[in-house]
Amino acid sequence: MKPKAEFVWSDPLLLDQQLTQEERMVRDAAHDYCQGKLMPRVLEGFRNEVTDPRIFRELGELGMLGPTISS
């Protein structure tokens, strides 16, 4: 009988194992921005039904709007 594969809740598709170091850096930079700067402003914007246009400029400066990452 084969042992069952263990399900990893934090990474169900085991994507982290498939990423290169550069891809992990992009993921981490996006995560840090979203948690530190984006989330508080999105929550505030949702409550007040407004959008902060600076968010789009910041995302563009970070290369997160339509990023081109060579494979």
N, CA, C and O atoms as a Tripos MOL2 file, in Angstrom:
@<TRIPOS>MOLECULE
protein
  284   283    71     0     0
PROTEIN
NO_CHARGES

@<TRIPOS>ATOM
      1 N           0.8360   -1.1780    0.0000 N.3       1 MET1
      2 CA          0.0000    0.0000    0.0000 C.3       1 MET1
      3 C           0.8890    1.2510    0.0000 C.2       1 MET1
      4 O           1.8150    1.3660    0.8020 O.2       1 MET1
      5 N           0.5920    2.1850   -0.9110 N.am      2 LYS2
      6 CA          1.3720    3.4170   -1.0140 C.3       2 LYS2
      7 C           0.9810    4.3780    0.1010 C.2       2 LYS2
      8 O          -0.1930    4.4830    0.4550 O.2       2 LYS2
      9 N           1.9730    5.0820    0.6560 N.am      3 PRO3
     10 CA          1.6150    6.1170    1.6400 C.3       3 PRO3
     11 C           0.9350    7.2800    0.9230 C.2       3 PRO3
     12 O           1.2950    7.6290   -0.2010 O.2       3 PRO3
     13 N          -0.0300    7.8590    1.5760 N.am      4 LYS4
     14 CA         -0.7500    8.9900    0.9930 C.3       4 LYS4
     15 C           0.1240   10.2420    1.0310 C.2       4 LYS4
     16 O           0.8750   10.4760    1.9780 O.2       4 LYS4
     17 N           0.0010   11.0290   -0.0220 N.am      5 ALA5
     18 CA          0.7220   12.2980   -0.0540 C.3       5 ALA5
     19 C           0.0940   13.2390    0.9650 C.2       5 ALA5
     20 O          -1.1250   13.2860    1.1250 O.2       5 ALA5
     21 N           0.9410   13.9760    1.6390 N.am      6 GLU6
     22 CA          0.4520   14.9150    2.6470 C.3       6 GLU6
     23 C           0.0610   16.2300    1.9820 C.2       6 GLU6
     24 O           0.8220   16.7780    1.1850 O.2       6 GLU6
     25 N          -1.1130   16.7280    2.3090 N.am      7 PHE7
     26 CA         -1.6090   17.9890    1.7560 C.3       7 PHE7
     27 C          -0.9910   19.1440    2.5210 C.2       7 PHE7
     28 O          -0.9950   19.1600    3.7520 O.2       7 PHE7
     29 N          -0.4640   20.1040    1.7900 N.am      8 VAL8
     30 CA          0.1620   21.2840    2.3940 C.3       8 VAL8
     31 C          -0.8050   22.4550    2.2420 C.2       8 VAL8
     32 O          -0.9650   22.9980    1.1490 O.2       8 VAL8
     33 N          -1.4390   22.8360    3.3300 N.am      9 TRP9
     34 CA         -2.4640   23.8830    3.2850 C.3       9 TRP9
     35 C          -1.9000   25.2340    2.8760 C.2       9 TRP9
     36 O          -2.5750   25.9930    2.1810 O.2       9 TRP9
     37 N          -0.6950   25.5470    3.2830 N.am     10 SER10
     38 CA         -0.1280   26.8590    2.9600 C.3      10 SER10
     39 C           0.3260   26.9600    1.5000 C.2      10 SER10
     40 O           0.5060   28.0640    0.9870 O.2      10 SER10
     41 N           0.5130   25.8230    0.8310 N.am     11 ASP11
     42 CA          0.9360   25.8050   -0.5710 C.3      11 ASP11
     43 C           0.3590   24.5600   -1.2390 C.2      11 ASP11
     44 O           1.0990   23.6300   -1.5570 O.2      11 ASP11
     45 N          -0.9650   24.5360   -1.4550 N.am     12 PRO12
     46 CA         -1.6240   23.3160   -1.9250 C.3      12 PRO12
     47 C          -1.1400   22.8120   -3.2810 C.2      12 PRO12
     48 O          -1.2250   21.6130   -3.5470 O.2      12 PRO12
     49 N          -0.6410   23.6840   -4.1380 N.am     13 LEU13
     50 CA         -0.1460   23.2530   -5.4460 C.3      13 LEU13
     51 C           1.3720   23.0770   -5.4570 C.2      13 LEU13
     52 O           1.9660   22.8060   -6.5010 O.2      13 LEU13
     53 N           1.9910   23.2330   -4.2890 N.am     14 LEU14
     54 CA          3.4470   23.1410   -4.1450 C.3      14 LEU14
     55 C           4.1540   24.0750   -5.1310 C.2      14 LEU14
     56 O           5.1860   23.7360   -5.7100 O.2      14 LEU14
     57 N           3.5730   25.2420   -5.2990 N.am     15 LEU15
     58 CA          4.1050   26.2300   -6.2290 C.3      15 LEU15
     59 C           5.4750   26.7320   -5.7920 C.2      15 LEU15
     60 O           6.3450   26.9590   -6.6340 O.2      15 LEU15
     61 N           5.6770   26.9070   -4.5100 N.am     16 ASP16
     62 CA          6.9380   27.4550   -4.0150 C.3      16 ASP16
     63 C           8.1290   26.6230   -4.4830 C.2      16 ASP16
     64 O           9.1960   27.1700   -4.7630 O.2      16 ASP16
     65 N           7.9540   25.3190   -4.5700 N.am     17 GLN17
     66 CA          9.0390   24.4350   -5.0130 C.3      17 GLN17
     67 C           9.3860   24.6540   -6.4810 C.2      17 GLN17
     68 O          10.4970   24.3450   -6.9100 O.2      17 GLN17
     69 N           8.4430   25.1840   -7.2510 N.am     18 GLN18
     70 CA          8.6270   25.3340   -8.6890 C.3      18 GLN18
     71 C           9.1610   26.7100   -9.0850 C.2      18 GLN18
     72 O           9.5450   26.9120  -10.2370 O.2      18 GLN18
     73 N           9.1910   27.6580   -8.1440 N.am     19 LEU19
     74 CA          9.6260   29.0160   -8.4570 C.3      19 LEU19
     75 C          11.1390   29.1380   -8.4280 C.2      19 LEU19
     76 O          11.8160   28.4720   -7.6440 O.2      19 LEU19
     77 N          11.6620   30.0010   -9.2970 N.am     20 THR20
     78 CA         13.0800   30.3280   -9.2480 C.3      20 THR20
     79 C          13.2950   31.3520   -8.1280 C.2      20 THR20
     80 O          12.3350   31.8820   -7.5690 O.2      20 THR20
     81 N          14.5400   31.6190   -7.8150 N.am     21 GLN21
     82 CA         14.8520   32.6110   -6.7870 C.3      21 GLN21
     83 C          14.3220   33.9870   -7.1930 C.2      21 GLN21
     84 O          13.7980   34.7240   -6.3580 O.2      21 GLN21
     85 N          14.4590   34.3320   -8.4790 N.am     22 GLU22
     86 CA         13.9680   35.6280   -8.9650 C.3      22 GLU22
     87 C          12.4460   35.7160   -8.8330 C.2      22 GLU22
     88 O          11.9190   36.7560   -8.4380 O.2      22 GLU22
     89 N          11.7490   34.6480   -9.1580 N.am     23 GLU23
     90 CA         10.2920   34.6380   -9.0410 C.3      23 GLU23
     91 C           9.8580   34.7530   -7.5850 C.2      23 GLU23
     92 O           8.8410   35.3800   -7.2880 O.2      23 GLU23
     93 N          10.6180   34.1550   -6.6800 N.am     24 ARG24
     94 CA         10.3100   34.2900   -5.2530 C.3      24 ARG24
     95 C          10.4970   35.7320   -4.7920 C.2      24 ARG24
     96 O           9.7280   36.2290   -3.9690 O.2      24 ARG24
     97 N          11.5200   36.4010   -5.3220 N.am     25 MET25
     98 CA         11.7590   37.7960   -4.9600 C.3      25 MET25
     99 C          10.6090   38.6830   -5.4270 C.2      25 MET25
    100 O          10.1860   39.5810   -4.7000 O.2      25 MET25
    101 N          10.1000   38.4380   -6.6390 N.am     26 VAL26
    102 CA          8.9600   39.2010   -7.1550 C.3      26 VAL26
    103 C           7.7420   38.9400   -6.2850 C.2      26 VAL26
    104 O           7.0310   39.8720   -5.9080 O.2      26 VAL26
    105 N           7.5010   37.6750   -5.9660 N.am     27 ARG27
    106 CA          6.3560   37.3120   -5.1220 C.3      27 ARG27
    107 C           6.4500   37.9890   -3.7600 C.2      27 ARG27
    108 O           5.4630   38.5290   -3.2600 O.2      27 ARG27
    109 N           7.6270   37.9600   -3.1680 N.am     28 ASP28
    110 CA          7.8040   38.5480   -1.8420 C.3      28 ASP28
    111 C           7.6440   40.0670   -1.8680 C.2      28 ASP28
    112 O           7.0660   40.6470   -0.9480 O.2      28 ASP28
    113 N           8.1560   40.7140   -2.9210 N.am     29 ALA29
    114 CA          8.0060   42.1710   -3.0390 C.3      29 ALA29
    115 C           6.5340   42.5450   -3.1870 C.2      29 ALA29
    116 O           6.0710   43.5080   -2.5760 O.2      29 ALA29
    117 N           5.8050   41.7880   -3.9940 N.am     30 ALA30
    118 CA          4.3720   42.0500   -4.1680 C.3      30 ALA30
    119 C           3.6250   41.8230   -2.8620 C.2      30 ALA30
    120 O           2.7460   42.6070   -2.5050 O.2      30 ALA30
    121 N           3.9650   40.7700   -2.1550 N.am     31 HIS31
    122 CA          3.3080   40.4620   -0.8800 C.3      31 HIS31
    123 C           3.5550   41.5710    0.1370 C.2      31 HIS31
    124 O           2.6300   42.0230    0.8130 O.2      31 HIS31
    125 N           4.8120   42.0070    0.2390 N.am     32 ASP32
    126 CA          5.1500   43.0610    1.2020 C.3      32 ASP32
    127 C           4.4030   44.3570    0.8960 C.2      32 ASP32
    128 O           3.8810   45.0040    1.8040 O.2      32 ASP32
    129 N           4.3500   44.7360   -0.3830 N.am     33 TYR33
    130 CA          3.6210   45.9490   -0.7600 C.3      33 TYR33
    131 C           2.1390   45.8060   -0.4250 C.2      33 TYR33
    132 O           1.5330   46.7060    0.1570 O.2      33 TYR33
    133 N           1.5690   44.6770   -0.7960 N.am     34 CYS34
    134 CA          0.1290   44.4780   -0.5830 C.3      34 CYS34
    135 C          -0.2300   44.4840    0.8990 C.2      34 CYS34
    136 O          -1.2340   45.0820    1.2870 O.2      34 CYS34
    137 N           0.5600   43.8400    1.7140 N.am     35 GLN35
    138 CA          0.2630   43.7800    3.1400 C.3      35 GLN35
    139 C           0.5390   45.1090    3.8330 C.2      35 GLN35
    140 O          -0.2420   45.5440    4.6790 O.2      35 GLN35
    141 N           1.6500   45.7530    3.4770 N.am     36 GLY36
    142 CA          2.0550   46.9560    4.1860 C.3      36 GLY36
    143 C           1.3930   48.2380    3.7250 C.2      36 GLY36
    144 O           1.0420   49.0850    4.5460 O.2      36 GLY36
    145 N           1.2160   48.3910    2.4140 N.am     37 LYS37
    146 CA          0.7220   49.6620    1.8940 C.3      37 LYS37
    147 C          -0.6450   49.5680    1.2300 C.2      37 LYS37
    148 O          -1.4500   50.4930    1.3380 O.2      37 LYS37
    149 N          -0.9110   48.4730    0.5520 N.am     38 LEU38
    150 CA         -2.1430   48.3820   -0.2210 C.3      38 LEU38
    151 C          -3.3560   48.0430    0.6390 C.2      38 LEU38
    152 O          -4.3880   48.7080    0.5430 O.2      38 LEU38
    153 N          -3.2420   47.0300    1.4670 N.am     39 MET39
    154 CA         -4.4060   46.5630    2.2230 C.3      39 MET39
    155 C          -5.0610   47.6550    3.0700 C.2      39 MET39
    156 O          -6.2830   47.7910    3.0180 O.2      39 MET39
    157 N          -4.3110   48.4370    3.8440 N.am     40 PRO40
    158 CA         -4.9780   49.4760    4.6440 C.3      40 PRO40
    159 C          -5.7330   50.4860    3.7770 C.2      40 PRO40
    160 O          -6.8170   50.9330    4.1530 O.2      40 PRO40
    161 N          -5.1730   50.8450    2.6280 N.am     41 ARG41
    162 CA         -5.8210   51.8170    1.7550 C.3      41 ARG41
    163 C          -7.0270   51.2200    1.0400 C.2      41 ARG41
    164 O          -8.0140   51.9150    0.8040 O.2      41 ARG41
    165 N          -6.9560   49.9540    0.6980 N.am     42 VAL42
    166 CA         -8.1020   49.3070    0.0580 C.3      42 VAL42
    167 C          -9.2580   49.2010    1.0460 C.2      42 VAL42
    168 O         -10.4080   49.4500    0.6840 O.2      42 VAL42
    169 N          -8.9620   48.8370    2.2830 N.am     43 LEU43
    170 CA        -10.0180   48.7610    3.2970 C.3      43 LEU43
    171 C         -10.6770   50.1220    3.5040 C.2      43 LEU43
    172 O         -11.9020   50.2280    3.5610 O.2      43 LEU43
    173 N          -9.8570   51.1530    3.6140 N.am     44 GLU44
    174 CA        -10.3820   52.5080    3.7910 C.3      44 GLU44
    175 C         -11.1810   52.9410    2.5630 C.2      44 GLU44
    176 O         -12.2500   53.5390    2.6920 O.2      44 GLU44
    177 N         -10.6630   52.6410    1.3810 N.am     45 GLY45
    178 CA        -11.3670   52.9910    0.1540 C.3      45 GLY45
    179 C         -12.6930   52.2690    0.0200 C.2      45 GLY45
    180 O         -13.6740   52.8450   -0.4500 O.2      45 GLY45
    181 N         -12.7270   51.0100    0.4310 N.am     46 PHE46
    182 CA        -13.9710   50.2440    0.3680 C.3      46 PHE46
    183 C         -15.0160   50.8400    1.3010 C.2      46 PHE46
    184 O         -16.1870   50.9710    0.9440 O.2      46 PHE46
    185 N         -14.5740   51.1970    2.4950 N.am     47 ARG47
    186 CA        -15.5060   51.7750    3.4700 C.3      47 ARG47
    187 C         -16.0880   53.0990    2.9810 C.2      47 ARG47
    188 O         -17.2600   53.3950    3.2130 O.2      47 ARG47
    189 N         -15.2630   53.8870    2.3080 N.am     48 ASN48
    190 CA        -15.6840   55.2230    1.8640 C.3      48 ASN48
    191 C         -16.0460   55.2870    0.3780 C.2      48 ASN48
    192 O         -16.3520   56.3590   -0.1440 O.2      48 ASN48
    193 N         -16.0120   54.1580   -0.2850 N.am     49 GLU49
    194 CA        -16.3470   54.0640   -1.7110 C.3      49 GLU49
    195 C         -15.5160   55.0200   -2.5610 C.2      49 GLU49
    196 O         -16.0490   55.7430   -3.4020 O.2      49 GLU49
    197 N         -14.2010   55.0130   -2.3310 N.am     50 VAL50
    198 CA        -13.2730   55.8250   -3.1200 C.3      50 VAL50
    199 C         -12.0820   54.9600   -3.5340 C.2      50 VAL50
    200 O         -11.8190   53.9120   -2.9450 O.2      50 VAL50
    201 N         -11.3740   55.4240   -4.5570 N.am     51 THR51
    202 CA        -10.1600   54.7550   -5.0160 C.3      51 THR51
    203 C          -9.0160   55.7520   -4.9510 C.2      51 THR51
    204 O          -9.1600   56.8970   -5.3790 O.2      51 THR51
    205 N          -7.8970   55.3240   -4.4240 N.am     52 ASP52
    206 CA         -6.7120   56.1700   -4.3480 C.3      52 ASP52
    207 C          -5.8900   55.9510   -5.6220 C.2      52 ASP52
    208 O          -5.2990   54.8840   -5.7860 O.2      52 ASP52
    209 N          -5.8400   56.9350   -6.5260 N.am     53 PRO53
    210 CA         -5.1170   56.7440   -7.7880 C.3      53 PRO53
    211 C          -3.6110   56.5540   -7.6070 C.2      53 PRO53
    212 O          -2.9370   56.0590   -8.5110 O.2      53 PRO53
    213 N          -3.0850   56.9400   -6.4570 N.am     54 ARG54
    214 CA         -1.6500   56.7370   -6.2120 C.3      54 ARG54
    215 C          -1.2920   55.2570   -6.2010 C.2      54 ARG54
    216 O          -0.1540   54.8860   -6.4910 O.2      54 ARG54
    217 N          -2.2630   54.4140   -5.8650 N.am     55 ILE55
    218 CA         -2.0180   52.9700   -5.8320 C.3      55 ILE55
    219 C          -1.5360   52.4890   -7.1960 C.2      55 ILE55
    220 O          -0.5900   51.7050   -7.2800 O.2      55 ILE55
    221 N          -2.1800   52.9530   -8.2580 N.am     56 PHE56
    222 CA         -1.8320   52.4940   -9.6010 C.3      56 PHE56
    223 C          -0.4410   52.9700  -10.0100 C.2      56 PHE56
    224 O           0.3010   52.2340  -10.6600 O.2      56 PHE56
    225 N          -0.0860   54.1960   -9.6320 N.am     57 ARG57
    226 CA          1.2600   54.6940   -9.9250 C.3      57 ARG57
    227 C           2.3050   53.8800   -9.1740 C.2      57 ARG57
    228 O           3.3380   53.5180   -9.7370 O.2      57 ARG57
    229 N           2.0380   53.5950   -7.9140 N.am     58 GLU58
    230 CA          2.9810   52.8130   -7.1150 C.3      58 GLU58
    231 C           3.1580   51.4090   -7.6860 C.2      58 GLU58
    232 O           4.2790   50.9080   -7.7740 O.2      58 GLU58
    233 N           2.0560   50.7790   -8.0710 N.am     59 LEU59
    234 CA          2.1470   49.4470   -8.6700 C.3      59 LEU59
    235 C           2.9440   49.4870   -9.9720 C.2      59 LEU59
    236 O           3.7220   48.5760  -10.2560 O.2      59 LEU59
    237 N           2.7510   50.5390  -10.7570 N.am     60 GLY60
    238 CA          3.5190   50.6920  -11.9880 C.3      60 GLY60
    239 C           4.9980   50.8640  -11.7130 C.2      60 GLY60
    240 O           5.8290   50.2770  -12.4060 O.2      60 GLY60
    241 N           5.3390   51.6660  -10.7070 N.am     61 GLU61
    242 CA          6.7400   51.8670  -10.3450 C.3      61 GLU61
    243 C           7.3940   50.5730   -9.8860 C.2      61 GLU61
    244 O           8.5900   50.3640  -10.0930 O.2      61 GLU61
    245 N           6.6060   49.7080   -9.2620 N.am     62 LEU62
    246 CA          7.1210   48.4120   -8.8160 C.3      62 LEU62
    247 C           7.1580   47.3840   -9.9460 C.2      62 LEU62
    248 O           7.6720   46.2790   -9.7690 O.2      62 LEU62
    249 N           6.6120   47.7470  -11.1030 N.am     63 GLY63
    250 CA          6.5820   46.8180  -12.2280 C.3      63 GLY63
    251 C           5.5020   45.7640  -12.1020 C.2      63 GLY63
    252 O           5.5940   44.6970  -12.7100 O.2      63 GLY63
    253 N           4.4760   46.0580  -11.3110 N.am     64 MET64
    254 CA          3.4260   45.0740  -11.0590 C.3      64 MET64
    255 C           2.2150   45.2140  -11.9800 C.2      64 MET64
    256 O           1.3020   44.3900  -11.9210 O.2      64 MET64
    257 N           2.1930   46.2330  -12.8220 N.am     65 LEU65
    258 CA          1.0940   46.3680  -13.7800 C.3      65 LEU65
    259 C           1.5690   45.8070  -15.1160 C.2      65 LEU65
    260 O           2.3490   46.4470  -15.8220 O.2      65 LEU65
    261 N           1.1070   44.6330  -15.4530 N.am     66 GLY66
    262 CA          1.5270   43.9980  -16.7010 C.3      66 GLY66
    263 C           3.0010   43.6610  -16.7150 C.2      66 GLY66
    264 O           3.6850   43.9640  -17.6930 O.2      66 GLY66
    265 N           3.5240   43.0310  -15.6450 N.am     67 PRO67
    266 CA          4.9520   42.7270  -15.6150 C.3      67 PRO67
    267 C           5.3240   41.7370  -16.7120 C.2      67 PRO67
    268 O           4.5430   40.8530  -17.0620 O.2      67 PRO67
    269 N           6.5080   41.8990  -17.2360 N.am     68 THR68
    270 CA          7.0380   40.9400  -18.2000 C.3      68 THR68
    271 C           8.2600   40.3000  -17.5790 C.2      68 THR68
    272 O           9.3120   40.9250  -17.4400 O.2      68 THR68
    273 N           8.1040   39.0640  -17.2140 N.am     69 ILE69
    274 CA          9.1910   38.3100  -16.5980 C.3      69 ILE69
    275 C           9.5780   37.2190  -17.5800 C.2      69 ILE69
    276 O           8.7870   36.3180  -17.8610 O.2      69 ILE69
    277 N          10.7910   37.2990  -18.0990 N.am     70 SER70
    278 CA         11.2090   36.2970  -19.0790 C.3      70 SER70
    279 C          11.3210   34.9310  -18.4150 C.2      70 SER70
    280 O          11.6700   34.8080  -17.2410 O.2      70 SER70
    281 N          11.0180   33.9250  -19.1980 N.am     71 SER71
    282 CA         11.0670   32.5630  -18.6360 C.3      71 SER71
    283 C          12.4040   31.9090  -18.8670 C.2      71 SER71
    284 O          12.6100   30.7660  -18.4590 O.2      71 SER71
@<TRIPOS>BOND
     1     1     2 1
     2     2     3 1
     3     3     4 2
     4     3     5 am
     5     5     6 1
     6     6     7 1
     7     7     8 2
     8     7     9 am
     9     9    10 1
    10    10    11 1
    11    11    12 2
    12    11    13 am
    13    13    14 1
    14    14    15 1
    15    15    16 2
    16    15    17 am
    17    17    18 1
    18    18    19 1
    19    19    20 2
    20    19    21 am
    21    21    22 1
    22    22    23 1
    23    23    24 2
    24    23    25 am
    25    25    26 1
    26    26    27 1
    27    27    28 2
    28    27    29 am
    29    29    30 1
    30    30    31 1
    31    31    32 2
    32    31    33 am
    33    33    34 1
    34    34    35 1
    35    35    36 2
    36    35    37 am
    37    37    38 1
    38    38    39 1
    39    39    40 2
    40    39    41 am
    41    41    42 1
    42    42    43 1
    43    43    44 2
    44    43    45 am
    45    45    46 1
    46    46    47 1
    47    47    48 2
    48    47    49 am
    49    49    50 1
    50    50    51 1
    51    51    52 2
    52    51    53 am
    53    53    54 1
    54    54    55 1
    55    55    56 2
    56    55    57 am
    57    57    58 1
    58    58    59 1
    59    59    60 2
    60    59    61 am
    61    61    62 1
    62    62    63 1
    63    63    64 2
    64    63    65 am
    65    65    66 1
    66    66    67 1
    67    67    68 2
    68    67    69 am
    69    69    70 1
    70    70    71 1
    71    71    72 2
    72    71    73 am
    73    73    74 1
    74    74    75 1
    75    75    76 2
    76    75    77 am
    77    77    78 1
    78    78    79 1
    79    79    80 2
    80    79    81 am
    81    81    82 1
    82    82    83 1
    83    83    84 2
    84    83    85 am
    85    85    86 1
    86    86    87 1
    87    87    88 2
    88    87    89 am
    89    89    90 1
    90    90    91 1
    91    91    92 2
    92    91    93 am
    93    93    94 1
    94    94    95 1
    95    95    96 2
    96    95    97 am
    97    97    98 1
    98    98    99 1
    99    99   100 2
   100    99   101 am
   101   101   102 1
   102   102   103 1
   103   103   104 2
   104   103   105 am
   105   105   106 1
   106   106   107 1
   107   107   108 2
   108   107   109 am
   109   109   110 1
   110   110   111 1
   111   111   112 2
   112   111   113 am
   113   113   114 1
   114   114   115 1
   115   115   116 2
   116   115   117 am
   117   117   118 1
   118   118   119 1
   119   119   120 2
   120   119   121 am
   121   121   122 1
   122   122   123 1
   123   123   124 2
   124   123   125 am
   125   125   126 1
   126   126   127 1
   127   127   128 2
   128   127   129 am
   129   129   130 1
   130   130   131 1
   131   131   132 2
   132   131   133 am
   133   133   134 1
   134   134   135 1
   135   135   136 2
   136   135   137 am
   137   137   138 1
   138   138   139 1
   139   139   140 2
   140   139   141 am
   141   141   142 1
   142   142   143 1
   143   143   144 2
   144   143   145 am
   145   145   146 1
   146   146   147 1
   147   147   148 2
   148   147   149 am
   149   149   150 1
   150   150   151 1
   151   151   152 2
   152   151   153 am
   153   153   154 1
   154   154   155 1
   155   155   156 2
   156   155   157 am
   157   157   158 1
   158   158   159 1
   159   159   160 2
   160   159   161 am
   161   161   162 1
   162   162   163 1
   163   163   164 2
   164   163   165 am
   165   165   166 1
   166   166   167 1
   167   167   168 2
   168   167   169 am
   169   169   170 1
   170   170   171 1
   171   171   172 2
   172   171   173 am
   173   173   174 1
   174   174   175 1
   175   175   176 2
   176   175   177 am
   177   177   178 1
   178   178   179 1
   179   179   180 2
   180   179   181 am
   181   181   182 1
   182   182   183 1
   183   183   184 2
   184   183   185 am
   185   185   186 1
   186   186   187 1
   187   187   188 2
   188   187   189 am
   189   189   190 1
   190   190   191 1
   191   191   192 2
   192   191   193 am
   193   193   194 1
   194   194   195 1
   195   195   196 2
   196   195   197 am
   197   197   198 1
   198   198   199 1
   199   199   200 2
   200   199   201 am
   201   201   202 1
   202   202   203 1
   203   203   204 2
   204   203   205 am
   205   205   206 1
   206   206   207 1
   207   207   208 2
   208   207   209 am
   209   209   210 1
   210   210   211 1
   211   211   212 2
   212   211   213 am
   213   213   214 1
   214   214   215 1
   215   215   216 2
   216   215   217 am
   217   217   218 1
   218   218   219 1
   219   219   220 2
   220   219   221 am
   221   221   222 1
   222   222   223 1
   223   223   224 2
   224   223   225 am
   225   225   226 1
   226   226   227 1
   227   227   228 2
   228   227   229 am
   229   229   230 1
   230   230   231 1
   231   231   232 2
   232   231   233 am
   233   233   234 1
   234   234   235 1
   235   235   236 2
   236   235   237 am
   237   237   238 1
   238   238   239 1
   239   239   240 2
   240   239   241 am
   241   241   242 1
   242   242   243 1
   243   243   244 2
   244   243   245 am
   245   245   246 1
   246   246   247 1
   247   247   248 2
   248   247   249 am
   249   249   250 1
   250   250   251 1
   251   251   252 2
   252   251   253 am
   253   253   254 1
   254   254   255 1
   255   255   256 2
   256   255   257 am
   257   257   258 1
   258   258   259 1
   259   259   260 2
   260   259   261 am
   261   261   262 1
   262   262   263 1
   263   263   264 2
   264   263   265 am
   265   265   266 1
   266   266   267 1
   267   267   268 2
   268   267   269 am
   269   269   270 1
   270   270   271 1
   271   271   272 2
   272   271   273 am
   273   273   274 1
   274   274   275 1
   275   275   276 2
   276   275   277 am
   277   277   278 1
   278   278   279 1
   279   279   280 2
   280   279   281 am
   281   281   282 1
   282   282   283 1
   283   283   284 2
@<TRIPOS>SUBSTRUCTURE
     1 MET1         2 RESIDUE 1 A MET
     2 LYS2         6 RESIDUE 1 A LYS
     3 PRO3        10 RESIDUE 1 A PRO
     4 LYS4        14 RESIDUE 1 A LYS
     5 ALA5        18 RESIDUE 1 A ALA
     6 GLU6        22 RESIDUE 1 A GLU
     7 PHE7        26 RESIDUE 1 A PHE
     8 VAL8        30 RESIDUE 1 A VAL
     9 TRP9        34 RESIDUE 1 A TRP
    10 SER10       38 RESIDUE 1 A SER
    11 ASP11       42 RESIDUE 1 A ASP
    12 PRO12       46 RESIDUE 1 A PRO
    13 LEU13       50 RESIDUE 1 A LEU
    14 LEU14       54 RESIDUE 1 A LEU
    15 LEU15       58 RESIDUE 1 A LEU
    16 ASP16       62 RESIDUE 1 A ASP
    17 GLN17       66 RESIDUE 1 A GLN
    18 GLN18       70 RESIDUE 1 A GLN
    19 LEU19       74 RESIDUE 1 A LEU
    20 THR20       78 RESIDUE 1 A THR
    21 GLN21       82 RESIDUE 1 A GLN
    22 GLU22       86 RESIDUE 1 A GLU
    23 GLU23       90 RESIDUE 1 A GLU
    24 ARG24       94 RESIDUE 1 A ARG
    25 MET25       98 RESIDUE 1 A MET
    26 VAL26      102 RESIDUE 1 A VAL
    27 ARG27      106 RESIDUE 1 A ARG
    28 ASP28      110 RESIDUE 1 A ASP
    29 ALA29      114 RESIDUE 1 A ALA
    30 ALA30      118 RESIDUE 1 A ALA
    31 HIS31      122 RESIDUE 1 A HIS
    32 ASP32      126 RESIDUE 1 A ASP
    33 TYR33      130 RESIDUE 1 A TYR
    34 CYS34      134 RESIDUE 1 A CYS
    35 GLN35      138 RESIDUE 1 A GLN
    36 GLY36      142 RESIDUE 1 A GLY
    37 LYS37      146 RESIDUE 1 A LYS
    38 LEU38      150 RESIDUE 1 A LEU
    39 MET39      154 RESIDUE 1 A MET
    40 PRO40      158 RESIDUE 1 A PRO
    41 ARG41      162 RESIDUE 1 A ARG
    42 VAL42      166 RESIDUE 1 A VAL
    43 LEU43      170 RESIDUE 1 A LEU
    44 GLU44      174 RESIDUE 1 A GLU
    45 GLY45      178 RESIDUE 1 A GLY
    46 PHE46      182 RESIDUE 1 A PHE
    47 ARG47      186 RESIDUE 1 A ARG
    48 ASN48      190 RESIDUE 1 A ASN
    49 GLU49      194 RESIDUE 1 A GLU
    50 VAL50      198 RESIDUE 1 A VAL
    51 THR51      202 RESIDUE 1 A THR
    52 ASP52      206 RESIDUE 1 A ASP
    53 PRO53      210 RESIDUE 1 A PRO
    54 ARG54      214 RESIDUE 1 A ARG
    55 ILE55      218 RESIDUE 1 A ILE
    56 PHE56      222 RESIDUE 1 A PHE
    57 ARG57      226 RESIDUE 1 A ARG
    58 GLU58      230 RESIDUE 1 A GLU
    59 LEU59      234 RESIDUE 1 A LEU
    60 GLY60      238 RESIDUE 1 A GLY
    61 GLU61      242 RESIDUE 1 A GLU
    62 LEU62      246 RESIDUE 1 A LEU
    63 GLY63      250 RESIDUE 1 A GLY
    64 MET64      254 RESIDUE 1 A MET
    65 LEU65      258 RESIDUE 1 A LEU
    66 GLY66      262 RESIDUE 1 A GLY
    67 PRO67      266 RESIDUE 1 A PRO
    68 THR68      270 RESIDUE 1 A THR
    69 ILE69      274 RESIDUE 1 A ILE
    70 SER70      278 RESIDUE 1 A SER
    71 SER71      282 RESIDUE 1 A SER
